[in-house]
Amino acid sequence: MTVISLLFVSGLVLPWTVLAASSASANSSPSAVAVGYGSNGNLQNGMIVQLVPKNVSKVEALTANNIDQMYGAVVPATAAPVTLSNNSGNGQVFVATVGRYNVLVSNQNGPIHSGDYITISSLTGIGMKADTTDAVVLGKAAANFDGNTNVEGSAILKTSSGKSISVSISSISVNLDVNHNPLDGPVNGVPGFLRGAANVVTDQSISTMRLYFAFAVFIVAAIVTGSVLYGGVRSSMIAVGRNPLAKSRIMSSLFKVIFSSAVIFIIGLGAVYLVLKV
């Protein structure tokens, strides 16, 4: 479904500002710094923004057509552990590019669950759940939004077929980390499914070398587990055929082989986890 125009927006300004100012929280790491910029237009806390072309001291609300220019999100100055100001004007806003902050989102692409990637929606400056067609993501949702609870506004959108749909808008916590969408095909030679699987384990950026090393560890663990299991089952079947009277003892040995195989595989998964997280 392609949304081509915005028809009506209601209840969006004051409730958003109050919610973001009262509940936004930042990652305590020094990297969660917010930088002051001049603003083009009325930017609310939680809006997704881009740098203004030819004037990188200012930001403006991001549109879906400029998704590759995604920069960060507007946050309250009091929500960041460190703030840097480079603009003394009244129109200054603070923008964060990493850390956990409240972001304005809609349910345009369906309900949002914690762990879903967030990208820009058809609503200027407002996010939504990303899918495989979105090239860039703002980060990962750290909260849920089903479109029915904690609604702070609404908008009417018109689809390419001319049908009008209503979407709900709210503010949820998002772990900011603007990056290529892991769901959108290969990145640096890494298949999308592999990078996506790695992001299930960790929220941090993973290098290509670590991804492939973790994948190699997984393959080795799977091969060793399969070999031990296959050998045990095959030997047990042959032994039972040769000596049916010893079936109970042979089956007991087979269960031990299965248990050992499971232990080997679990150890392999643990090694994969350590490679990705450490």
HELIX and SHEET records of a PDB file:
HELIX    1   1 LEU A   14  SER A   23  1                                  10    
HELIX    2   2 ALA A   64  GLN A   69  5                                   6    
HELIX    3   3 ALA A   77  ALA A   79  5                                   3    
HELIX    4   4 GLY A  192  VAL A  201  1                                  10    
HELIX    5   5 THR A  208  ARG A  242  1                                  35    
HELIX    6   6 PRO A  244  ALA A  246  5                                   3    
HELIX    7   7 LYS A  247  LYS A  277  1                                  31    
SHEET    1   A 4 VAL A   3  SER A  10  0                                        
SHEET    2   A 4 GLY A 153  THR A 159 -1                                        
SHEET    3   A 4 SER A 164  HIS A 180 -1                                        
SHEET    4   A 4 VAL A  98  SER A 106 -1                                        
SHEET    1   B 6 VAL A   3  SER A  10  0                                        
SHEET    2   B 6 GLY A 153  THR A 159 -1                                        
SHEET    3   B 6 SER A 164  HIS A 180 -1                                        
SHEET    4   B 6 VAL A 136  ALA A 141 -1                                        
SHEET    5   B 6 TYR A 117  ILE A 120 -1                                        
SHEET    6   B 6 GLY A 127  LYS A 129 -1                                        
SHEET    1   C 6 VAL A  82  LEU A  84  0                                        
SHEET    2   C 6 VAL A  33  ASN A  40  1                                        
SHEET    3   C 6 ASN A  55  ALA A  61  1                                        
SHEET    4   C 6 ILE A  48  VAL A  52 -1                                        
SHEET    5   C 6 MET A  70  VAL A  75 -1                                        
SHEET    6   C 6 VAL A  93  ALA A  96 -1                                        
END                                                                             
